[in-house]
Amino acid sequence: MSDEARTSQARRDAMVETQLRGRGIADERVLDAMARIPREAFLPEHRRDLAYVDGAVPIEAGQTISQPYMVARMTELLKPVPGMRVLEIGTGSGYQSAVLAELGGRILSIERQPDLAAHARTLLGALGHEDSVEVRVGDGSLGAPEDAPFDGIIVTAGAPSIPVELRDQLADGARLVVPVGPRDRQDLRVVERHGNDWLEWSEGPCVFVPLVGRGGWPG
């Protein structure tokens, strides 16, 4: 292992212990996945020194790569298992997709920015996830009804309300994890489907870029 790789691994290990495990992330599979993925690969080269900071980091097209803790928490709330079909809304850098793929998921990720989608597709392929992650360009706020139902849906942008279209695309027993609220602050909501009933609860405050689309904010 090169000195650069050893330094990167040491930074990841420190992130996992202090930012994730130290704040209550308990799913060892999630912790192991995030200890393996080189987060710096998902950032512009001039921002790679910020890969393991405790916060979101700007990427291209006015978007961000989410805070490591928020990625871990949303992943944990989804209750991932190998073979799980997950719909991700907002590919961004592709980091959340990589975490889910590392956990054995089969991911359909929808991104409205073509350049971001193309870059994420290339990067995920280079990391060996070309068979487990499909990246599409489109209005993710409407989901992918033609591919539903999904075993889990994760939204990496803040919606003004829970998109009904996404809720309806959940399989029985599946969860939707989505930030909901005003543009400048949201509440992390979890929706769990039981037949034609949906349980909903809060997992606390968060801040995400807006979900733009017919099921979100006007863009």
LINJO-V858833 format. One record per residue. N is the residue number from 1. RES is the residue in one small letter. SS is DSSP state (alpha for helix, beta for strand, coil for the rest). PSI is psi in radians with two decimals (NA if undefined). Layout:
# LINJO-V858833
n->(N/N)
res->(RES/RES)
ss->(SS/SS)
psi->(PSI/PSI)
This chain:
# LINJO-V858833
n->(1/2/3/4/5/6/7/8/9/10/11/12/13/14/15/16/17/18/19/20/21/22/23/24/25/26/27/28/29/30/31/32/33/34/35/36/37/38/39/40/41/42/43/44/45/46/47/48/49/50/51/52/53/54/55/56/57/58/59/60/61/62/63/64/65/66/67/68/69/70/71/72/73/74/75/76/77/78/79/80/81/82/83/84/85/86/87/88/89/90/91/92/93/94/95/96/97/98/99/100/101/102/103/104/105/106/107/108/109/110/111/112/113/114/115/116/117/118/119/120/121/122/123/124/125/126/127/128/129/130/131/132/133/134/135/136/137/138/139/140/141/142/143/144/145/146/147/148/149/150/151/152/153/154/155/156/157/158/159/160/161/162/163/164/165/166/167/168/169/170/171/172/173/174/175/176/177/178/179/180/181/182/183/184/185/186/187/188/189/190/191/192/193/194/195/196/197/198/199/200/201/202/203/204/205/206/207/208/209/210/211/212/213/214/215/216/217/218/219)
res->(m/s/d/e/a/r/t/s/q/a/r/r/d/a/m/v/e/t/q/l/r/g/r/g/i/a/d/e/r/v/l/d/a/m/a/r/i/p/r/e/a/f/l/p/e/h/r/r/d/l/a/y/v/d/g/a/v/p/i/e/a/g/q/t/i/s/q/p/y/m/v/a/r/m/t/e/l/l/k/p/v/p/g/m/r/v/l/e/i/g/t/g/s/g/y/q/s/a/v/l/a/e/l/g/g/r/i/l/s/i/e/r/q/p/d/l/a/a/h/a/r/t/l/l/g/a/l/g/h/e/d/s/v/e/v/r/v/g/d/g/s/l/g/a/p/e/d/a/p/f/d/g/i/i/v/t/a/g/a/p/s/i/p/v/e/l/r/d/q/l/a/d/g/a/r/l/v/v/p/v/g/p/r/d/r/q/d/l/r/v/v/e/r/h/g/n/d/w/l/e/w/s/e/g/p/c/v/f/v/p/l/v/g/r/g/g/w/p/g)
ss->(coil/coil/alpha/alpha/alpha/alpha/alpha/alpha/alpha/alpha/alpha/alpha/alpha/alpha/alpha/alpha/alpha/alpha/alpha/alpha/alpha/alpha/alpha/coil/coil/coil/coil/alpha/alpha/alpha/alpha/alpha/alpha/alpha/alpha/alpha/coil/coil/alpha/alpha/alpha/alpha/coil/coil/alpha/alpha/alpha/alpha/alpha/alpha/coil/coil/coil/coil/coil/coil/beta/beta/coil/alpha/alpha/alpha/coil/beta/beta/coil/coil/alpha/alpha/alpha/alpha/alpha/alpha/alpha/alpha/alpha/alpha/alpha/coil/coil/coil/coil/coil/coil/beta/beta/beta/beta/beta/coil/coil/coil/coil/coil/alpha/alpha/alpha/alpha/alpha/alpha/alpha/alpha/coil/coil/coil/beta/beta/beta/beta/beta/beta/coil/coil/alpha/alpha/alpha/alpha/alpha/alpha/alpha/alpha/alpha/alpha/alpha/alpha/alpha/coil/coil/coil/coil/coil/coil/beta/beta/beta/beta/beta/coil/coil/alpha/alpha/alpha/coil/coil/alpha/alpha/alpha/coil/coil/beta/beta/beta/beta/beta/beta/beta/beta/beta/beta/coil/coil/coil/coil/alpha/alpha/alpha/alpha/coil/coil/beta/beta/beta/beta/beta/beta/beta/beta/beta/beta/beta/coil/coil/coil/coil/coil/beta/beta/beta/beta/beta/beta/beta/beta/beta/coil/coil/beta/beta/beta/beta/beta/beta/beta/beta/beta/beta/coil/coil/coil/beta/coil/beta/coil/coil/coil/coil/beta/coil/coil)
psi->(2.34/2.87/-0.68/-0.74/-0.69/-0.71/-0.76/-0.77/-0.69/-0.69/-0.68/-0.77/-0.72/-0.70/-0.81/-0.77/-0.73/-0.83/-0.50/-1.22/-0.69/-0.31/0.18/0.03/2.09/-0.27/1.91/-0.53/-0.69/-0.78/-0.75/-0.73/-0.77/-0.33/-0.30/-0.48/2.20/1.63/-0.55/-0.43/-0.35/0.14/2.65/2.57/-0.64/-0.05/0.17/-0.36/-0.23/0.14/-0.59/0.35/2.78/1.21/2.98/2.67/2.34/2.50/-2.83/2.88/0.47/0.30/-3.12/2.78/2.21/2.72/2.39/-0.74/-0.72/-0.66/-0.83/-0.75/-0.79/-0.67/-0.80/-0.73/-0.48/-0.31/1.04/2.50/2.70/2.42/-0.07/2.32/2.02/2.34/2.12/2.26/1.98/1.39/-0.75/-2.20/-0.38/-0.02/-0.79/-0.69/-0.74/-0.71/-0.82/-0.68/-0.66/-0.47/0.09/0.18/2.80/1.98/2.30/2.00/2.29/2.23/2.34/-0.31/1.94/-0.69/-0.72/-0.75/-0.77/-0.75/-0.77/-0.71/-0.78/-0.79/-0.78/-0.63/-0.72/-0.48/0.07/0.28/0.35/-0.45/-0.23/-0.19/2.17/2.20/2.16/2.71/2.27/-3.02/1.64/-0.36/-0.32/-0.07/-2.62/1.29/-0.51/-0.30/-0.03/2.79/2.80/2.62/-0.19/2.58/2.29/2.31/2.11/0.62/2.70/2.20/2.61/-0.47/2.95/2.07/2.08/-0.64/-0.69/-0.74/-0.73/-0.23/0.11/2.47/2.83/2.24/-0.08/2.88/2.53/2.21/2.09/2.33/2.31/2.32/-2.93/2.94/-0.56/-0.13/2.55/3.04/2.26/2.01/2.53/2.27/2.24/2.21/2.38/1.59/-2.11/0.30/2.50/2.10/2.51/2.40/2.91/2.52/0.33/3.04/2.71/2.96/2.13/2.82/2.73/2.53/1.94/2.30/-3.14/-0.49/0.17/-2.32/2.59/2.51/NA)
